[in-house]
Amino acid sequence: MKRLTISCSEVIQEISNYLEHDVPGELRARMEIHLVDCAHCHAVLDGVHNTISLVSDGRVFDLPNGFATRLYSKLKTADDD
Amino acid sequence: MSDQGERPEVLTMPSTSPATVVDVTDPVLASKLERERILITRICAGEKALFYELIQPYERAVFLAANSILQNEHDAEEAAQDAVLKAFTHLARFRGDSRFSTWLIQIVINEARMKRRKERKHLYDSIDESQSSDDKDYLPQDLADWREIPSEALQQKELRDALRRAIDALSPIYRQVFMLRDVQQMSIAETAAALGITEASVKTRLLRARLQVRDALAPGYDGKWTGNDGHWNKVRPW
């Protein structure tokens, strides 16, 4: 018979794959049972999910001023040569 | 290919990994890729001015990929420019069995690594990397009540600075994976191909990076979690 319970450390190890929808269905189900009752693992899941959402926003990293202008100037010089 | 190591840097024009073979079911993406394919054909046939159009959507991606390795804006810009020039010069070698963006980022990564080697920065990175092991478990901070940071808070400089600091503080092998997958939203397979590592390594490093960035953001940007009384001593300013 397969083990139904899963430890916090096992959940944490798979939390990234869980968010990628990259864990087998049976493991996912065991994780979800664990997450219902474990505030710590749930907080880690929420925090990682929130972190990914924030960093994927284009506002976090800016290009240096004039980056595109200098890039195209260099390309034009190369093309002219 | 070594799982832990990096792609040999003599290979500056990457070949396509089977893991990145294009298989597109999203019609919007398929249309974009078809447009790119046509642009590349026309550029290779002599319409070189179209290269600007081809590269424009990836300006940010090439800079951030280079900066994830070099961590210096000036060096990253130089590496990004050199990589784009190489892509321009060698575009005919792009075979089209991977996405153009993956091929381009591979060139940027190689260029940035070569630049880092030349400037001996890797000596410092290798020390960092030896202290980072994919095999060691990372235990996230015990914060039972994660307070969601709304995306509107990104309008505040403090949060953007805190995010950049958290990512800069990652060891190089974690930072590079995090930047490509989570910041630039490349797929796991594309990230693996760009960095010359296995998909399994990408996943392992991604877990560590995500947990560390999460820990760095909560609950305050000053890095303090609790006061002497065991309670949070600072509420995040965003």
Interface residues (C-beta under 8 A of the other chain):
Chain A: S9 I12 Q13 I15 S16 N17 E20 D22 A39 H40 A43 V44 D46 G47 V48 N50 T51 I52 S53 L54 V55 S56 D57 G58 R59 V60 F61 L63 P64 F67 A68 R70 L71 Y72 K74 L75 A78 D79
Chain B: K48 A49 F51 Y52 I55 Q56 E59 R60 F63 L64 E73 E77 A80 Q81 V84 L85 F88 T89 D137 L139 P140 D142 L143 A144 D145 W146 E148 I149 S151 L154 Q155 L159 R160 L163 R164 I167 F178 D182 V183 Q185 I188 K203 L206 L207 R210 L211 V213 R214 D215 L217 A218
